[in-house]
Amino acid sequence: MNFLAGLVYLCATTLAYRLYLNSKIIHPNGVLILQMFGDLLYLFDAYLYYDGWKRDKEDFDADVTQKKLMELNLVQQLTIDNIQ
């Protein structure tokens, strides 16, 4: 998505350059629409990145919690065995 948004911005910049180079600014709204479309793609890409990061963090936290519980259980077992 990030690459696609970059291409949209490149197209908008190229179009703006050609329009302003020829001094025939007939459709400047086309450039603005392309830039807004690129912004939307960047925004969607950022959302996908955040969602993936959030899932990875939840998985990591669950793994850490599981390991801590296993270590605590092992310590309790060793303590009980040493008392008996």
Rosetta blueprint (number, residue, H / E / L):
1 M L
2 N H
3 F H
4 L H
5 A H
6 G H
7 L H
8 V H
9 Y H
10 L H
11 C H
12 A H
13 T H
14 T H
15 L H
16 A H
17 Y H
18 R H
19 L H
20 Y H
21 L H
22 N L
23 S L
24 K L
25 I L
26 I L
27 H L
28 P H
29 N H
30 G H
31 V H
32 L H
33 I H
34 L H
35 Q H
36 M H
37 F H
38 G H
39 D H
40 L H
41 L H
42 Y H
43 L H
44 F H
45 D H
46 A H
47 Y H
48 L H
49 Y H
50 Y H
51 D H
52 G H
53 W H
54 K H
55 R H
56 D H
57 K H
58 E H
59 D H
60 F H
61 D H
62 A H
63 D H
64 V H
65 T H
66 Q H
67 K H
68 K H
69 L H
70 M H
71 E H
72 L H
73 N H
74 L H
75 V H
76 Q H
77 Q H
78 L H
79 T H
80 I H
81 D H
82 N H
83 I H
84 Q L
